[in-house]
Amino acid sequence: MTPDLDPRAERRRTRDGEGARWDVIRSEVIERDEYTCQRCGASHETAPESGLEVHNTAALRSSSLDELERLVTLCRPCHATLHSDDPAYGDLSADAPMFPRPEAPASVATMRSDRQHVCQRCQYVASEADELAACTREGQQYVLCKPCAGALLEAGYDPESFEAAGGIDADALRERAGEAPVRPALLASRAVRADRRPRTRTERVVHDTPLRYLLNPIGLTLLFVVAGVAFSVFAL
């Protein structure tokens, strides 16, 4: 018989709980959280199609009524973002908001996927979602650290195309633009490769002259290789 390639929810790999005891615990947690997803704020009344589930933040430990603080109410799409390797959820995480709400508990205040914790302009890896913003270009979302978001706003990007947890303050982001690299990283996404205007004499000398090709890790490596080869030739 052909194996089931689309496991049912009750056969998911990352089970948070099951059985009559779990049903009692689940009801207690959902009632405590006022029938509201603690990541995005959706309630059972406003988004009944999302359903509500309970996530165990210490998945390798069994749950009990004495440790309800380890359990969090989530809608199914937000729960799917925390179980990305679980085939029972499929692509459901795509229906979750990219950013958690500002007041989300730290245990569930994550982006929609691990990849979305990396700035696509400077490659900075953020430890918290509130360090990030996102920009939509031609229907695609690009994750950015807030300084790089400010740099793009300075470069003329439309403020309406940006979003972040708790909303966008364009002026506050522009004030942080000076923290962003003048030039994007080598692997930066094309849509967010805008340069930041140099603000100091050092930035102008380093980033607006050929020195920029030397004063970066690749350039310095090549410089040392060339210097080593030259020294070897003359030493012989």
RAHU-V981000 format. One line per field, one symbol per residue. ss: DSSP state (2 for helix, 1 for strand, 0 for the rest). A space follows every 50 residues. Layout:
ss=???
//
This chain:
ss=00000000222000000022222222222222000100000010000222 01111100000000222222111112222220000000000222200000 00000222000002222100000010002221111110011111122222 22220000222110000002222220222000000000022200000000 222222200222200022222222222222222220
//
